[in-house]
């Protein structure tokens, strides 16, 4: 494992311990849609208190281009009625998790599990190729990156 990756992984663990982030996701009553607010925690909080929760299966954040996307793939495959993921909010600086997710949806992964076209530092997934393929067939990822206005999401 490259030294920089080891350092970044260690720094991530320190951040999790020192600055725990609450409310990473909220389950809704819908079945076919999900909303991913990237790093926009205020937007996630606003969505969690809105009527949108009656129409979405889950609203959550995505902070990393690897573990976060692996978790999203697993959730999606466990919820076969899920068909759309709306990616909105502010992009995660450095990680570019939203851009990586869009690249995954459009281009998939290479033989090493790296997301083709992702600009992030470590866009390598641990999900099996079959799961990644099933994910990309099951859901359409809608690009609304940068949108933080809940009214635009409702529309």
N, C-alpha and C positions, 0 to 999 in steps of 0.2 A: 504494500500500500504506500503510495507516495507520501512524503513527509507533510506536505501541505494538507492533504486530505486528513491525515491523522490529527494535525493541529486543528483543522476546522471541526472535525467530529468532537474533539475534546472541548473546544470552545462552545459548541452547541450544547453539550452536556452541562457545562458550567452555567450557561444562560438558563437552561431548563430549571436548574436547582435554585439559582439566585433570583431569577425573574420568571416565576411560573406564570403561564398564560392561561387564564380561565376562559371558559365558554368557547371552546374551539368549534363546537357544533351544536345544533338544535335539531331534534327530530320533529317533523311535521306530520300532517295527516294525509298528504298527497302521496301519489305512487309513481308518477311519470317524470317529475322534474326535480332537479337539485339546483341549489345556488351556491356558488363558491365565491366568497368575497375576498380572496387572496389575503392581503395583510390588513384590510379595513375592518378592524374590530368594532368601531362605532356603527358602521353599516350593518354588520352582522347583528349587533344588539338591536338596531332599529327593525331589521327584518324579523327577528325573533318575537317582537311584540306586535307585528302587523298581521293583516289578513292573509298575507302571502303564505304563512305557515299552514293554512288550510289547503294550499295547492301544491306544496312541495314536500318531498319525502324527507329532505334534509337541507339545512343551510349551514355552511361551515366555511372555515378558512383553509387556505393551502399555503404553507410557508416554505416548503422545500420541493425541489425538483426531483427528488428521489423517494425517500420514505413517505412523504406526503402523497405522492401520486400512487405509490404502491398501496397505501391505505385506501385511497379513492377507488382503485381498481377492485380491491377485495370487497368493499362496500357495494359497489355497483353490481358485481356478479352475485352477491347475496340478495340482491333486490332486482329480480329479472324484469319487473315492470318499469324500471327506470329507463327513460329514453332520451332525456335532454339534461345537459349540465350547462347552466349559465355561468360563465366566468366573468366576474365584475370586480370592482374595487381597485385599490392601488396595488400595483405590482410589487413584489418583494425584491428590494434592491439586492443585487448580487446573485440571488437564487433564480430570479426570472421564472418562478414556478408556473405562472400563467402562460407564458410563452412556451415553456416546455410542455405543458398539457396540450396546448393547441398543436404543437409539432407532433406530439404523440398521436393525436387524433387524425392528423393529416398524413403522417409519414411512417408511423410505427417505430419499431426499434431494430437495431442491427443485431448481428449474431452474438455480440457481447452484452446485449441488454441496454445499450446506449440509445437514448431517444434521438432519432435522426432529425437534424436541423435545430436541436435545442441549443440555446446560447448560454445556458447556465454552466456553472463550474463542474458539477458532478451529476449530469442527467442520466445516471445509470440505474436501471430498475432491477429489483430482485424477483419480481413477479415472473412466473413461467411464461414463455412465449405464447402458449395456448391461452392463458388468461388475458394477456395483453391483446391478442387477436379478438377474443370474445368481447372484451371491453370496447374495442374500437368498432366492432360490428353492432353492439348493443346500443351505444349512446352517440348522440350528436353533441358536440361541444360548441356552444355559441359564444362568440367573442364579444364581450362587452367590457373588456379591460379598460380601466380608467373611469368607468361609470360608478359614481358614488351617490347618485340621486335615486332614492327608492321609487319615486314616481315614474322614472324612466324604466325601471325594472318591472313595475306593475303593468306598464303599457306593453 
